[in-house]
Amino acid sequence: MIKMPSPSCPAILRASAGRIAEDGAVPCRLIRWVFLAGVLVFLLTGSLACREQRAGDTRSTSSGTRSIENKGSDTLVNLALAWAERYMQEHPEMRISVTGGGSGTGIASLMNRTVDIANASRELKTEEIQAAKANGFTPVEFVVARDAIAVVVNPSNPVSALTMQQISDIYTGKITNWQQVGGEDRPIVLLSRESNSGTYVYVLEHVIRMDDPESKLLFSPDTLLMPSSEGISTEVRQNPNAIGYDGLGYVTSDQKVLAVARDANSPYVLPAIATVNDGSYPISRSLYMYTAGEPVGQLKTYLEWVLGPGQGLVSKLGFVPLH
């Protein structure tokens, strides 16, 4: 406890005793009370100011927000960057930060409340939704674009088409040589995204396990896990035996895209905006943004822009717009 020095009494208290001293006691007490009241007001004012400052630090739940943190899917990161750059050009008072790291990374950051938006190339799992509710919020899902997952090989590879079953057999290690699917006598080198990637999860559930909820199939242990979409692209370009998969927006002209059939009796279809929209390409999905509860203020305004005018950028980056 800090001991405050008592203010000195007026000189009249020092002049004499008796009645003069009694008269001087009143102003002395008044001065002490005024001084202590001032200190109390100062401390209360400082406390309220600190509380107001902490409330003002909230990024996305206040209508006065001027910055948005956005993290997650590497599939979505280039599109998210394009959205952020265009929006900041139109709204120079805004600051939007976009980083990748995979859908799992973005979702984990949302759970920790360190980002405003989690980008994901897959839906939230049941246990993730439960964990969010345990942390005091319900995630809100926004479908922001659609995507086709392209199966890619080196341009020198003569194979040009595969069925879904053949892709599953290749990635589980049942088929290990290109000769088994009409190619040359060469070993197949498997490339995949890492397990924290939403694309990895999607391929596991919808391609390798063929949408069978009872299936326990896994990627072959010989699969090389790449840290990014660019890593897959680089390895496919350099390795004539490689096979990989990537979001359509990451496919470059120096990769060969395979046509895919649902089964041996179905047509082989190449991934494209048109074949995603008409449902004929079998490996397509939605892309998501998640927020911690209903967005408000600047965050709500930004997401409305993404779902509206921002859709004009989607096809330019190789993805499929909602409209």
Backbone bond lengths (Angstrom), bond angles and torsions (degrees), N, CA, C in turn:
res aa  C-N    CA-C-N  psi(-1)  N-CA   C-N-CA  omega(-1)  CA-C   N-CA-C  phi
1 M - - - 1.479 - - 1.514 109.73 -
2 I 1.349 114.03 129.13 1.464 118.31 179.53 1.512 109.32 -82.81
3 K 1.348 117.71 127.74 1.466 122.27 179.50 1.514 108.84 -92.19
4 M 1.324 115.64 117.86 1.449 120.84 -178.62 1.528 109.61 -81.82
5 P 1.324 120.20 133.60 1.467 122.31 177.18 1.515 110.29 -67.35
6 S 1.337 116.17 138.06 1.467 120.26 179.28 1.508 109.31 -75.17
7 P 1.325 115.92 136.40 1.461 118.20 177.28 1.520 110.19 -68.12
8 S 1.310 116.74 146.76 1.476 120.83 -178.36 1.513 110.49 -69.22
9 C 1.366 115.14 144.92 1.469 120.05 179.32 1.517 109.38 -75.80
10 P 1.314 117.07 161.78 1.466 120.20 177.10 1.521 111.18 -62.72
11 A 1.316 113.07 159.52 1.473 118.60 -176.50 1.518 112.06 -61.79
12 I 1.333 117.30 -23.26 1.470 119.22 -178.34 1.507 111.99 -59.96
13 L 1.373 117.67 -28.52 1.462 119.88 179.32 1.515 111.82 -69.63
14 R 1.326 115.89 -24.62 1.462 118.45 -179.26 1.529 111.69 -87.69
15 A 1.330 119.57 -11.29 1.463 122.18 -173.43 1.520 113.37 -72.81
16 S 1.316 116.93 -42.03 1.466 119.28 -178.45 1.501 109.70 -161.85
17 A 1.288 115.88 174.41 1.465 121.35 178.96 1.502 108.74 -97.65
18 G 1.336 115.04 -166.10 1.455 121.48 173.54 1.503 112.52 70.78
19 R 1.336 114.32 -133.15 1.452 120.88 -174.16 1.510 112.47 -61.81
20 I 1.361 116.56 -37.74 1.467 119.21 179.51 1.506 110.25 -61.69
21 A 1.376 116.65 -41.46 1.471 120.59 179.72 1.525 109.88 -64.31
22 E 1.353 115.40 -40.07 1.460 118.10 -179.80 1.520 110.43 -65.58
23 D 1.335 116.70 -39.10 1.465 119.28 177.26 1.520 110.96 -63.01
24 G 1.360 117.04 -35.31 1.458 119.84 -176.38 1.497 113.32 -75.76
25 A 1.374 118.06 -18.06 1.464 119.75 -176.75 1.519 111.15 -67.67
26 V 1.314 117.84 -31.27 1.457 121.00 -177.21 1.517 111.62 -65.22
27 P 1.332 119.55 -53.07 1.469 118.64 178.85 1.513 112.04 -63.33
28 C 1.317 119.62 -31.51 1.476 120.95 179.47 1.519 110.65 -62.64
29 R 1.343 115.90 -46.72 1.460 119.09 179.76 1.525 111.18 -65.28
30 L 1.325 116.26 -38.85 1.457 119.50 178.20 1.512 112.11 -60.41
31 I 1.341 115.07 -42.37 1.468 119.12 -179.15 1.520 110.53 -63.73
32 R 1.386 114.34 -41.78 1.470 116.97 179.44 1.536 110.68 -62.25
33 W 1.321 117.65 -44.03 1.463 120.99 -178.24 1.535 111.58 -65.32
34 V 1.329 115.65 -41.78 1.478 119.04 178.27 1.519 110.59 -61.75
35 F 1.343 116.61 -42.30 1.468 121.26 -179.16 1.528 110.72 -63.40
36 L 1.349 116.03 -47.58 1.459 119.87 -178.67 1.520 111.36 -66.72
37 A 1.331 117.16 -36.46 1.463 119.97 177.31 1.518 111.46 -63.87
38 G 1.323 116.34 -37.79 1.465 120.28 177.85 1.515 112.01 -64.41
39 V 1.355 115.00 -42.20 1.469 118.85 178.03 1.522 110.36 -61.97
40 L 1.343 117.05 -42.53 1.458 121.28 -179.19 1.528 111.02 -62.94
41 V 1.329 117.07 -44.93 1.466 120.78 177.76 1.518 110.87 -60.04
42 F 1.335 117.40 -41.70 1.465 122.51 179.16 1.523 111.39 -60.04
43 L 1.353 115.34 -46.06 1.471 119.03 -178.56 1.522 111.36 -66.81
44 L 1.335 117.65 -41.71 1.451 120.64 179.26 1.517 111.63 -64.71
45 T 1.320 115.98 -41.79 1.465 120.58 179.31 1.519 110.72 -62.14
46 G 1.348 116.59 -42.80 1.465 120.54 178.97 1.504 111.88 -63.48
47 S 1.359 116.20 -39.63 1.462 120.16 179.55 1.515 111.22 -63.79
48 L 1.344 116.87 -44.75 1.459 120.26 179.09 1.516 111.31 -64.37
49 A 1.320 116.46 -38.03 1.470 119.90 179.56 1.512 110.92 -62.88
50 C 1.353 116.13 -40.41 1.466 119.90 179.11 1.516 110.67 -64.11
51 R 1.365 115.88 -41.14 1.459 118.76 179.14 1.515 111.19 -63.99
52 E 1.324 116.62 -42.27 1.459 119.81 178.73 1.513 110.79 -63.82
53 Q 1.311 118.63 -37.15 1.458 121.48 179.36 1.521 110.50 -65.82
54 R 1.361 117.53 -41.75 1.469 119.91 178.89 1.519 110.50 -63.56
55 A 1.334 117.81 -41.59 1.463 120.27 179.48 1.516 110.96 -63.38
56 G 1.334 116.05 -34.48 1.458 120.00 179.42 1.502 113.52 -72.48
57 D 1.360 117.72 -14.18 1.452 120.38 179.84 1.521 112.45 -76.17
58 T 1.358 117.91 -14.99 1.454 120.57 -177.86 1.521 109.62 -61.25
59 R 1.374 116.83 128.16 1.448 119.99 -173.17 1.512 113.19 -77.35
60 S 1.333 114.96 -56.42 1.453 117.40 -164.18 1.514 114.86 -115.59
61 T 1.302 118.61 -4.71 1.451 119.31 -178.67 1.518 111.72 -98.05
62 S 1.275 117.34 5.04 1.460 121.47 178.78 1.518 109.14 -117.65
63 S 1.327 115.93 140.96 1.465 120.14 -178.94 1.515 111.95 -66.17
64 G 1.314 117.28 -12.32 1.457 119.92 179.62 1.513 113.76 -91.41
65 T 1.314 117.64 7.28 1.460 121.86 -176.54 1.519 111.50 -62.70
66 R 1.335 115.56 141.40 1.456 120.73 178.04 1.521 112.16 -126.56
67 S 1.332 118.58 5.21 1.458 120.79 177.57 1.519 109.78 -139.05
68 I 1.329 115.51 145.45 1.460 122.10 -179.13 1.523 108.27 -131.89
69 E 1.333 116.15 127.80 1.469 122.05 176.82 1.527 108.18 -100.26
70 N 1.341 115.55 129.44 1.458 122.32 -171.25 1.527 107.96 -135.23
71 K 1.339 118.32 119.82 1.468 120.94 -175.45 1.520 111.05 -143.29
72 G 1.369 115.66 152.36 1.456 118.44 172.21 1.508 114.79 143.68
73 S 1.321 115.63 -127.71 1.460 124.61 -168.57 1.522 113.69 -47.91
74 D 1.341 115.59 128.50 1.467 120.02 173.64 1.525 110.96 -72.05
75 T 1.326 117.10 -27.13 1.465 119.55 175.32 1.520 110.31 -62.86
76 L 1.304 116.23 -40.09 1.461 122.10 -173.82 1.527 113.18 -89.33
77 V 1.337 117.60 -10.66 1.466 119.27 -168.42 1.526 112.71 -63.00
78 N 1.332 118.97 -41.20 1.468 119.33 -179.23 1.519 111.80 -66.08
79 L 1.321 116.63 -39.89 1.460 120.05 177.49 1.520 110.41 -67.15
80 A 1.335 116.97 -41.90 1.461 120.74 178.31 1.533 111.17 -62.35
81 L 1.323 116.43 -38.49 1.469 120.30 176.43 1.520 111.35 -63.95
82 A 1.331 116.30 -42.96 1.465 119.82 179.20 1.520 110.86 -62.87
83 W 1.332 116.48 -41.87 1.465 120.08 176.46 1.523 111.09 -61.01
84 A 1.333 116.36 -46.61 1.465 120.48 -177.62 1.523 111.07 -62.34
85 E 1.324 117.25 -44.86 1.465 120.57 -178.39 1.529 111.36 -63.27
86 R 1.329 116.74 -44.53 1.458 119.39 -179.91 1.533 111.11 -65.94
87 Y 1.330 116.06 -42.20 1.465 119.45 -178.59 1.523 111.21 -64.96
88 M 1.330 117.34 -39.75 1.466 119.77 179.08 1.518 111.58 -68.84
89 Q 1.332 117.46 -29.17 1.469 119.78 173.97 1.522 110.72 -64.42
90 E 1.324 115.11 -39.52 1.462 119.87 -179.31 1.524 112.31 -81.42
91 H 1.348 116.76 -23.35 1.467 121.97 -178.75 1.533 108.29 -132.11
92 P 1.321 117.48 78.26 1.469 120.54 -174.57 1.520 114.37 -62.35
93 E 1.325 118.81 -13.64 1.463 120.43 177.85 1.533 111.73 -78.25
94 M 1.343 117.22 -10.67 1.459 121.68 -176.78 1.524 111.54 -94.32
95 R 1.336 115.32 149.65 1.462 122.92 172.69 1.521 107.70 -129.07
96 I 1.345 116.55 116.25 1.465 121.16 -178.27 1.522 108.25 -119.22
97 S 1.315 116.00 119.26 1.468 122.65 -179.44 1.524 109.14 -100.96
98 V 1.341 117.13 128.86 1.459 122.12 -178.71 1.526 109.35 -125.58
99 T 1.337 117.27 126.54 1.458 122.32 174.89 1.523 108.97 -136.46
100 G 1.345 115.55 156.95 1.458 121.53 -179.86 1.517 110.72 -95.70
101 G 1.332 115.21 -137.69 1.450 120.38 -179.75 1.512 114.09 111.66
102 G 1.355 116.93 -9.08 1.452 120.52 179.30 1.519 112.36 106.24
103 S 1.321 115.60 153.84 1.468 120.68 -179.24 1.521 111.49 -58.43
104 G 1.340 116.36 -41.72 1.464 119.69 -179.04 1.509 112.32 -61.14
105 T 1.331 116.20 -38.09 1.468 120.89 178.90 1.523 110.71 -65.61
106 G 1.322 116.65 -44.34 1.458 119.61 179.19 1.506 112.65 -64.57
107 I 1.326 116.55 -41.50 1.467 120.44 179.76 1.522 110.77 -65.69
108 A 1.340 117.11 -41.37 1.464 120.21 177.65 1.526 110.90 -61.75
109 S 1.330 117.12 -39.17 1.463 120.79 178.66 1.521 111.15 -66.30
110 L 1.329 117.04 -36.81 1.462 119.77 176.49 1.519 110.31 -64.78
111 M 1.333 116.53 -40.21 1.466 120.40 178.41 1.531 110.95 -60.52
112 N 1.337 115.67 -36.60 1.466 120.78 -179.87 1.518 112.38 -83.77
113 R 1.333 117.34 -1.37 1.463 123.78 179.77 1.518 111.90 61.01
114 T 1.346 116.96 33.96 1.464 120.42 177.39 1.527 111.96 -101.14
115 V 1.336 117.82 -3.21 1.464 121.99 174.40 1.517 108.78 -133.59
116 D 1.323 115.34 161.38 1.454 121.05 177.18 1.528 111.76 -92.04
117 I 1.337 115.59 -33.75 1.463 121.32 -178.62 1.525 109.03 -131.10
118 A 1.334 116.24 132.05 1.465 121.68 170.62 1.521 107.67 -104.43
119 N 1.336 116.31 120.31 1.457 120.82 174.68 1.526 108.58 -84.65
120 A 1.328 117.17 137.49 1.464 119.72 -178.19 1.522 110.34 -146.48
121 S 1.320 115.33 141.89 1.461 120.78 175.18 1.525 110.46 -101.78
122 R 1.320 116.11 19.14 1.465 122.58 175.19 1.526 108.28 -149.46
123 E 1.320 115.29 164.85 1.455 119.89 175.44 1.525 110.46 -76.80
124 L 1.319 115.94 155.70 1.460 120.11 174.83 1.530 110.12 -64.55
125 K 1.319 115.41 142.43 1.455 120.47 175.66 1.530 109.23 -79.31
126 T 1.338 114.91 158.86 1.465 120.32 -179.63 1.521 111.34 -57.23
127 E 1.338 116.59 -42.14 1.460 119.19 -178.58 1.527 111.93 -68.92
128 E 1.327 117.55 -27.81 1.470 120.42 176.97 1.524 110.53 -71.23
129 I 1.316 116.69 -39.78 1.464 120.44 177.14 1.525 110.09 -64.17
130 Q 1.325 116.45 -42.03 1.469 120.22 178.23 1.523 111.52 -64.04
131 A 1.342 116.31 -39.91 1.465 119.79 178.37 1.518 110.96 -64.52
132 A 1.324 117.16 -38.86 1.466 120.61 178.29 1.527 110.54 -63.13
133 K 1.315 116.65 -44.07 1.460 119.67 179.57 1.525 110.89 -63.92
134 A 1.334 116.18 -35.37 1.463 119.57 176.48 1.520 110.93 -65.54
135 N 1.345 116.50 -26.03 1.466 121.17 178.13 1.522 112.03 -88.77
136 G 1.333 116.43 3.89 1.458 119.33 172.34 1.513 116.42 98.36
137 F 1.330 119.14 13.72 1.456 119.31 178.14 1.527 110.32 -149.60
138 T 1.322 115.31 159.43 1.463 122.01 175.74 1.516 108.71 -109.94
139 P 1.333 118.92 121.60 1.469 120.50 -179.82 1.533 110.56 -64.09
140 V 1.319 115.42 142.07 1.461 121.69 176.92 1.523 107.72 -112.79
141 E 1.327 115.67 129.46 1.473 122.05 -174.09 1.522 111.38 -99.11
142 F 1.327 115.58 136.52 1.458 122.34 173.51 1.526 108.34 -126.94
143 V 1.327 117.64 120.13 1.471 121.24 171.38 1.526 106.46 -80.62
144 V 1.340 116.61 117.71 1.465 120.22 -172.34 1.526 113.42 -109.40
145 A 1.334 117.97 -13.87 1.468 121.82 178.38 1.519 107.84 -172.14
146 R 1.331 116.30 173.36 1.454 121.38 172.59 1.518 109.15 -123.00
147 D 1.333 114.31 160.36 1.458 119.52 -173.20 1.521 109.92 -145.79
148 A 1.322 116.00 150.84 1.456 122.00 169.44 1.521 107.51 -109.08
149 I 1.320 116.42 138.79 1.460 120.51 173.91 1.520 107.50 -93.31
150 A 1.306 115.64 115.67 1.460 121.11 -178.97 1.522 110.07 -90.18
151 V 1.326 116.44 137.57 1.459 122.19 173.36 1.528 106.50 -94.78
152 V 1.322 116.79 122.42 1.468 120.43 -170.29 1.530 110.95 -123.94
153 V 1.342 114.63 148.21 1.460 122.65 175.91 1.524 108.12 -137.29
154 N 1.319 115.36 173.89 1.460 121.20 176.07 1.534 109.94 -67.14
155 P 1.331 118.59 142.96 1.478 120.39 -178.74 1.529 114.12 -58.50
156 S 1.324 117.91 -23.05 1.467 120.36 -179.83 1.526 112.61 -78.02
157 N 1.322 117.90 -9.61 1.460 121.89 -178.27 1.533 109.36 -76.00
158 P 1.342 119.08 124.73 1.472 120.99 -178.76 1.529 114.42 -72.82
159 V 1.331 118.12 -15.45 1.469 120.45 179.01 1.534 109.06 -68.93
160 S 1.333 115.65 133.08 1.464 119.30 -177.28 1.520 113.36 -124.99
161 A 1.338 117.54 -7.54 1.456 119.37 -177.71 1.527 110.03 -154.26
162 L 1.336 115.24 147.91 1.460 122.10 177.38 1.524 109.17 -143.51
163 T 1.319 115.85 152.73 1.462 120.17 171.40 1.532 108.81 -86.71
164 M 1.300 116.07 165.28 1.459 120.43 176.36 1.524 110.85 -60.33
165 Q 1.324 116.68 -39.79 1.458 120.20 179.65 1.518 111.27 -64.07
166 Q 1.327 117.21 -40.49 1.468 120.52 178.37 1.530 111.16 -63.98
167 I 1.317 116.89 -40.15 1.473 119.70 178.03 1.522 109.99 -63.31
168 S 1.337 116.04 -43.23 1.459 120.02 177.44 1.524 110.92 -60.63
169 D 1.329 116.83 -44.88 1.468 120.74 -179.63 1.527 111.67 -65.29
170 I 1.306 117.07 -34.47 1.469 120.44 178.33 1.531 109.88 -66.65
171 Y 1.324 116.85 -47.75 1.462 119.89 -174.22 1.523 113.70 -77.12
172 T 1.327 117.63 -15.04 1.469 119.26 174.60 1.530 111.61 -95.91
173 G 1.336 117.52 -2.69 1.467 120.69 177.16 1.513 114.53 90.32
174 K 1.321 118.26 6.24 1.468 120.88 177.69 1.522 110.37 -73.51
175 I 1.303 116.75 -37.73 1.466 123.24 173.14 1.521 107.35 -107.41
176 T 1.327 116.60 122.94 1.475 119.89 -173.91 1.526 113.50 -122.90
177 N 1.349 116.86 -4.84 1.468 119.93 -177.10 1.523 108.92 -131.96
178 W 1.324 115.38 138.18 1.456 119.62 -178.68 1.532 112.27 -60.97
179 Q 1.312 116.69 -25.63 1.466 120.93 179.75 1.535 111.42 -61.62
180 Q 1.337 117.48 -26.47 1.467 122.45 -178.42 1.530 112.52 -71.94
181 V 1.338 116.48 -14.09 1.469 119.89 178.84 1.524 110.97 -124.53
182 G 1.332 115.54 27.77 1.458 120.17 174.59 1.511 115.86 91.44
183 G 1.313 117.87 10.75 1.453 120.66 -179.71 1.521 112.63 -103.24
184 E 1.301 116.61 -160.28 1.460 122.59 179.78 1.524 110.32 -82.44
185 D 1.309 114.99 165.98 1.459 120.94 179.46 1.533 109.02 -77.49
186 R 1.307 114.22 80.57 1.466 121.37 -178.34 1.533 109.15 -138.09
187 P 1.316 117.94 145.56 1.470 119.81 176.13 1.530 110.30 -70.26
188 I 1.316 116.49 146.01 1.461 121.34 178.60 1.531 108.90 -88.96
189 V 1.311 115.61 127.93 1.465 121.62 175.75 1.528 108.00 -101.28
190 L 1.320 116.19 119.54 1.462 121.78 -174.35 1.525 111.49 -92.22
191 L 1.314 115.61 130.21 1.468 121.49 176.93 1.529 108.89 -121.74
192 S 1.315 115.41 137.64 1.458 120.47 179.24 1.517 109.26 -146.38
193 R 1.332 115.83 160.48 1.460 120.82 168.38 1.518 109.29 -72.61
194 E 1.345 116.13 163.55 1.454 121.28 177.76 1.526 110.67 -72.15
195 S 1.334 115.29 164.35 1.466 120.26 -171.20 1.530 113.72 -68.48
196 N 1.337 119.16 -16.50 1.463 119.86 177.55 1.528 111.78 -84.02
197 S 1.340 115.40 0.73 1.458 120.75 179.53 1.521 110.54 -84.54
198 G 1.313 116.62 136.66 1.449 120.31 175.33 1.514 112.19 -65.38
199 T 1.343 116.53 -31.09 1.462 120.37 177.66 1.521 110.67 -65.74
200 Y 1.330 117.01 -40.02 1.470 122.05 175.58 1.530 109.90 -57.19
201 V 1.323 116.13 -48.73 1.460 120.82 -178.04 1.528 110.52 -63.15
202 Y 1.330 116.36 -41.87 1.467 120.11 -179.80 1.529 110.77 -63.18
203 V 1.330 117.14 -46.63 1.465 120.40 -179.47 1.526 110.47 -63.66
204 L 1.328 116.75 -40.29 1.460 119.89 178.63 1.526 111.10 -59.63
205 E 1.317 117.13 -47.56 1.457 120.96 -173.47 1.525 112.79 -78.85
206 H 1.331 117.79 -39.95 1.459 121.00 -170.51 1.525 114.04 -101.13
207 V 1.325 117.71 -19.01 1.465 120.34 -179.83 1.530 110.36 -109.98
208 I 1.306 116.78 -60.33 1.469 120.04 -177.80 1.528 110.80 -64.59
209 R 1.327 117.40 -45.55 1.472 120.64 -179.12 1.515 112.50 -92.37
210 M 1.340 117.48 -1.20 1.466 123.16 173.18 1.533 112.07 54.24
211 D 1.319 116.83 38.66 1.479 122.92 178.00 1.522 112.93 62.50
212 D 1.326 116.86 23.12 1.458 121.00 177.80 1.529 108.59 -94.91
213 P 1.339 118.42 109.28 1.475 120.03 -176.99 1.522 113.14 -65.55
214 E 1.333 117.53 -16.73 1.463 120.86 179.73 1.524 112.61 -89.83
215 S 1.330 116.41 -10.42 1.465 120.04 -176.24 1.524 111.33 -70.58
216 K 1.324 116.32 140.79 1.462 122.75 176.91 1.526 111.39 -114.54
217 L 1.333 116.57 14.59 1.459 119.87 -179.21 1.524 110.98 -60.47
218 L 1.329 116.18 148.14 1.466 122.87 179.34 1.519 109.79 -132.99
219 F 1.307 115.69 163.57 1.454 120.26 171.40 1.529 109.29 -58.70
220 S 1.330 116.09 143.95 1.465 120.33 175.05 1.527 109.80 -58.39
221 P 1.341 117.45 142.27 1.479 119.05 177.05 1.527 112.99 -63.66
222 D 1.325 117.93 -13.10 1.470 121.54 177.63 1.524 112.57 -82.94
223 T 1.333 116.96 -3.34 1.464 120.52 -178.47 1.526 110.62 -68.35
224 L 1.313 115.89 132.74 1.467 121.45 176.65 1.524 108.31 -88.13
225 L 1.323 116.62 120.03 1.460 121.52 -178.67 1.522 109.57 -89.97
226 M 1.314 115.94 120.66 1.464 122.01 -176.70 1.530 109.80 -101.19
227 P 1.332 117.27 142.73 1.468 120.16 -174.49 1.516 114.75 -76.35
228 S 1.336 117.99 -10.60 1.457 119.31 -176.01 1.521 110.32 -158.26
229 S 1.327 114.82 165.86 1.466 120.11 175.14 1.520 110.95 -62.27
230 E 1.317 116.18 -39.03 1.463 120.11 178.70 1.522 111.37 -62.76
231 G 1.341 116.86 -33.88 1.459 120.37 178.08 1.518 111.97 -63.08
232 I 1.327 116.78 -40.98 1.460 120.65 176.50 1.523 110.36 -64.38
233 S 1.317 116.71 -45.54 1.464 120.68 -179.52 1.525 111.47 -58.67
234 T 1.318 116.38 -44.73 1.475 120.83 -178.55 1.522 110.99 -63.25
235 E 1.326 117.37 -44.73 1.458 120.81 -177.79 1.528 111.34 -67.94
236 V 1.330 118.03 -38.13 1.466 121.12 178.36 1.522 110.42 -63.80
237 R 1.306 116.90 -40.49 1.469 119.90 179.51 1.528 111.47 -64.44
238 Q 1.322 116.76 -33.27 1.461 120.59 -173.91 1.525 114.07 -91.50
239 N 1.326 117.62 -23.06 1.459 121.32 -171.46 1.531 110.50 -114.94
240 P 1.326 119.25 112.01 1.470 121.67 -178.32 1.526 113.78 -67.55
241 N 1.328 117.99 -13.48 1.462 120.95 -178.54 1.528 113.09 -99.44
242 A 1.323 117.50 -2.18 1.463 121.31 -171.25 1.528 112.72 -81.53
243 I 1.318 114.90 151.29 1.463 123.15 168.32 1.527 107.06 -133.76
244 G 1.308 115.88 137.76 1.456 120.65 -179.79 1.516 110.20 -144.89
245 Y 1.314 115.99 179.88 1.468 121.23 176.41 1.518 108.07 -140.69
246 D 1.322 114.92 150.03 1.456 119.58 -175.84 1.519 109.93 -158.88
247 G 1.328 115.48 157.46 1.454 119.24 171.74 1.514 109.80 -61.51
248 L 1.317 116.94 144.15 1.459 121.56 -175.93 1.518 111.91 -55.69
249 G 1.319 117.10 -32.42 1.459 120.54 -179.20 1.517 113.94 -68.51
250 Y 1.334 118.26 -10.64 1.459 121.59 -178.73 1.525 112.86 -106.12
251 V 1.320 117.03 -0.22 1.463 120.38 -179.56 1.518 109.13 -77.88
252 T 1.327 115.64 131.24 1.460 121.61 179.88 1.527 110.22 -109.84
253 S 1.325 115.66 166.92 1.466 120.95 -174.96 1.523 113.22 -67.21
254 D 1.339 117.46 -17.55 1.462 119.85 179.94 1.529 111.92 -94.79
255 Q 1.325 117.14 21.13 1.456 123.18 170.74 1.523 108.47 -119.85
256 K 1.321 116.05 151.96 1.459 120.65 176.49 1.522 108.79 -102.38
257 V 1.325 115.51 123.07 1.460 120.86 -179.78 1.527 108.92 -94.02
258 L 1.336 116.19 130.12 1.455 121.13 -179.03 1.525 110.87 -89.17
259 A 1.337 115.63 142.06 1.463 120.83 169.31 1.528 107.98 -75.97
260 V 1.329 116.61 145.42 1.462 121.54 -175.39 1.527 109.61 -126.58
261 A 1.336 115.88 137.68 1.465 121.86 176.47 1.526 109.38 -115.81
262 R 1.319 116.57 146.68 1.468 120.38 178.18 1.525 111.35 -63.83
263 D 1.337 116.10 -36.81 1.457 121.83 175.60 1.526 107.91 -157.12
264 A 1.327 116.11 -178.88 1.465 120.64 -174.79 1.524 112.91 -66.05
265 N 1.321 118.28 -18.90 1.463 122.04 -178.74 1.532 112.70 -99.08
266 S 1.315 117.13 3.07 1.467 121.30 -178.20 1.518 110.57 -104.88
267 P 1.332 117.39 158.78 1.464 120.18 179.43 1.527 111.39 -70.23
268 Y 1.335 115.47 150.10 1.458 121.29 174.77 1.527 108.13 -86.54
269 V 1.329 116.00 129.31 1.464 121.37 -172.20 1.518 109.76 -127.62
270 L 1.321 116.45 136.50 1.463 121.79 175.42 1.531 109.97 -87.17
271 P 1.329 117.43 147.37 1.470 119.52 178.31 1.527 111.24 -71.77
272 A 1.317 116.06 135.12 1.462 122.02 178.39 1.522 107.63 -166.10
273 I 1.324 116.31 166.37 1.464 119.96 179.13 1.525 110.13 -57.59
274 A 1.318 116.62 -43.56 1.465 120.25 -177.05 1.528 111.82 -65.42
275 T 1.352 116.83 -42.20 1.467 119.09 -176.66 1.528 112.26 -76.18
276 V 1.328 117.21 -20.65 1.468 119.51 171.57 1.517 109.46 -74.10
277 N 1.332 116.54 -44.53 1.463 120.32 -177.91 1.521 112.74 -65.74
278 D 1.340 117.29 -36.03 1.469 118.28 -179.19 1.524 112.81 -89.15
279 G 1.363 116.48 -1.24 1.449 120.68 175.27 1.508 115.72 78.95
280 S 1.328 118.33 6.97 1.465 119.97 -176.70 1.523 113.20 -80.64
281 Y 1.341 117.69 -25.44 1.467 119.09 177.08 1.521 108.35 -84.23
282 P 1.333 118.55 124.55 1.468 120.44 -168.12 1.527 116.35 -79.37
283 I 1.348 118.31 -12.41 1.476 118.48 -176.77 1.530 108.21 -116.69
284 S 1.312 115.93 78.23 1.464 120.92 178.36 1.513 108.89 -133.22
285 R 1.319 116.12 160.43 1.470 120.77 -172.69 1.521 110.18 -157.92
286 S 1.311 115.06 171.20 1.460 121.54 173.38 1.521 109.62 -94.97
287 L 1.315 115.79 156.10 1.466 123.00 174.51 1.523 107.76 -115.05
288 Y 1.343 116.08 143.89 1.461 120.34 -166.95 1.534 112.85 -127.83
289 M 1.330 113.38 153.82 1.451 122.07 162.40 1.525 107.23 -123.67
290 Y 1.339 116.39 137.28 1.463 121.85 179.68 1.518 110.07 -120.53
291 T 1.330 115.47 141.58 1.461 121.15 174.93 1.522 109.62 -123.28
292 A 1.319 116.18 159.32 1.470 121.89 178.86 1.523 109.10 -84.85
293 G 1.311 116.64 84.46 1.449 121.11 -174.89 1.523 111.14 88.95
294 E 1.316 116.12 176.49 1.464 120.70 -179.73 1.530 110.00 -63.00
295 P 1.326 117.70 127.30 1.474 119.07 179.69 1.518 111.32 -70.18
296 V 1.317 115.70 149.78 1.460 121.95 177.80 1.524 108.52 -134.01
297 G 1.309 114.82 170.08 1.459 120.39 172.87 1.518 113.46 57.94
298 Q 1.330 115.70 -137.21 1.458 121.77 -176.06 1.529 112.26 -63.47
299 L 1.331 117.11 -33.36 1.454 120.38 179.07 1.529 110.48 -64.86
300 K 1.313 117.00 -43.89 1.466 121.18 177.21 1.518 110.74 -61.73
301 T 1.335 116.12 -43.94 1.460 120.59 -179.77 1.526 111.20 -61.66
302 Y 1.340 116.20 -41.05 1.467 119.95 -179.95 1.532 111.47 -65.24
303 L 1.320 117.42 -44.94 1.468 120.00 -179.28 1.527 111.26 -65.76
304 E 1.316 117.48 -35.23 1.465 120.16 175.40 1.527 110.02 -63.03
305 W 1.328 116.54 -36.99 1.466 120.28 177.75 1.528 110.59 -67.70
306 V 1.338 117.69 -42.65 1.469 122.08 178.05 1.524 110.64 -57.52
307 L 1.328 117.03 -42.97 1.455 121.63 -177.87 1.528 112.69 -79.73
308 G 1.325 116.95 -10.53 1.454 121.63 179.69 1.521 111.41 -111.41
309 P 1.340 117.81 -103.86 1.461 120.41 -178.29 1.524 114.08 -57.79
310 G 1.339 118.00 -30.37 1.456 121.29 -178.81 1.517 113.92 -63.64
311 Q 1.335 117.84 -19.73 1.469 120.67 179.00 1.524 112.02 -64.55
312 G 1.330 116.49 -18.63 1.461 119.70 178.00 1.516 113.77 -65.57
313 L 1.343 117.34 -18.84 1.465 120.90 179.84 1.530 112.56 -90.72
314 V 1.317 117.70 -13.88 1.466 121.07 -169.10 1.524 112.15 -63.37
315 S 1.310 117.39 -52.03 1.472 119.96 -176.72 1.531 111.44 -67.34
316 K 1.331 117.86 -26.72 1.465 120.45 179.31 1.512 111.74 -65.94
317 L 1.326 117.89 -23.48 1.458 121.78 178.60 1.531 112.21 -101.94
318 G 1.321 116.97 12.69 1.457 120.43 173.67 1.509 115.19 89.20
319 F 1.340 117.61 8.04 1.457 120.53 178.66 1.524 110.34 -103.37
320 V 1.309 116.28 179.69 1.453 121.47 -174.30 1.526 108.88 -110.28
321 P 1.337 117.81 116.41 1.475 119.83 -179.42 1.513 111.45 -69.26
322 L 1.341 115.34 158.99 1.468 121.27 -179.18 1.511 111.69 -71.33
323 H 1.313 117.12 -28.23 1.471 120.85 -173.43 1.524 109.57 -111.73
